[in-house]
Amino acid sequence: MAAPQLSVRSAKAIEIAHRLARRDKRTIANIVETALEEYEARQTGREPASSFWRRISEQYGSDDVDLEAIIQENRKPHKGIDL
């Protein structure tokens, strides 16, 4: 089965993607995916997954992070509503 493809008609976009891929030694697909994730994050105000995992890995000093343990460690009970 053929892989999905993205067709870009902008020569400038193609040239930039190729230049970044060569410079960072990454695939063009990876460059485009990262750019689109970051664009979406800016539009929605959400942190991209790659930035989130990088931040968590740096904070806990390991690439193998137990996210469930971190959630449990930082969980605080809700006080409830004031009546």
C-alpha positions as CSV (number, residue, x, y, z in Angstrom):
1,M,0.0,0.0,0.0
2,A,1.4,3.4,-1.0
3,A,2.1,5.9,1.8
4,P,0.0,9.1,2.0
5,Q,1.5,12.1,0.1
6,L,1.2,15.8,0.4
7,S,1.5,17.9,-2.7
8,V,2.8,21.4,-2.3
9,R,2.6,23.9,-5.2
10,S,4.8,26.5,-3.6
11,A,8.4,26.4,-4.8
12,K,9.5,28.6,-1.9
13,A,7.9,26.1,0.6
14,I,9.6,23.1,-1.1
15,E,12.9,24.9,-1.1
16,I,12.7,25.8,2.6
17,A,11.6,22.3,3.6
18,H,14.6,20.8,1.6
19,R,17.0,23.3,3.1
20,L,15.8,22.6,6.7
21,A,15.9,18.9,6.1
22,R,19.5,19.0,4.9
23,R,20.6,21.3,7.7
24,D,18.9,19.4,10.5
25,K,19.6,15.9,9.0
26,R,15.8,15.1,9.1
27,T,13.3,14.0,6.6
28,I,11.2,16.4,4.7
29,A,8.1,14.7,6.2
30,N,9.4,15.3,9.7
31,I,10.1,19.0,8.9
32,V,6.5,19.4,7.6
33,E,4.9,17.5,10.5
34,T,6.8,19.6,13.1
35,A,5.9,22.8,11.3
36,L,2.3,21.9,11.1
37,E,2.2,20.8,14.8
38,E,3.8,24.1,15.9
39,Y,1.4,26.1,13.7
40,E,-1.6,24.3,15.2
41,A,-0.3,24.8,18.7
42,R,0.0,28.5,18.2
43,Q,-3.5,28.7,16.7
44,T,-5.1,26.7,19.6
45,G,-2.8,27.8,22.4
46,R,-1.8,24.2,23.1
47,E,1.8,23.0,23.6
48,P,3.0,20.6,20.8
49,A,3.5,17.0,21.9
50,S,7.2,17.1,21.0
51,S,7.8,20.2,23.2
52,F,5.8,18.6,26.1
53,W,7.8,15.4,26.0
54,R,11.1,17.3,25.7
55,R,10.1,19.4,28.7
56,I,9.0,16.4,30.8
57,S,12.2,14.5,29.9
58,E,14.4,17.4,30.9
59,Q,12.4,18.0,34.1
60,Y,12.7,14.4,35.3
61,G,16.1,13.7,33.8
62,S,15.1,10.7,31.7
63,D,13.6,9.8,28.3
64,D,11.7,6.9,29.9
65,V,9.1,8.8,31.9
66,D,6.2,7.2,33.7
67,L,3.5,9.8,33.0
68,E,0.9,8.0,35.2
69,A,3.2,8.2,38.2
70,I,3.8,12.0,37.5
71,I,0.1,12.6,37.3
72,Q,-0.5,10.7,40.6
73,E,2.4,12.5,42.3
74,N,0.9,15.9,41.4
75,R,-2.8,15.2,41.8
76,K,-4.6,17.3,44.4
77,P,-8.1,16.7,45.6
78,H,-10.7,19.3,44.6
79,K,-12.1,21.2,47.6
80,G,-15.6,21.2,46.2
81,I,-17.9,24.1,45.5
82,D,-18.7,26.8,48.0
83,L,-22.4,26.9,48.9
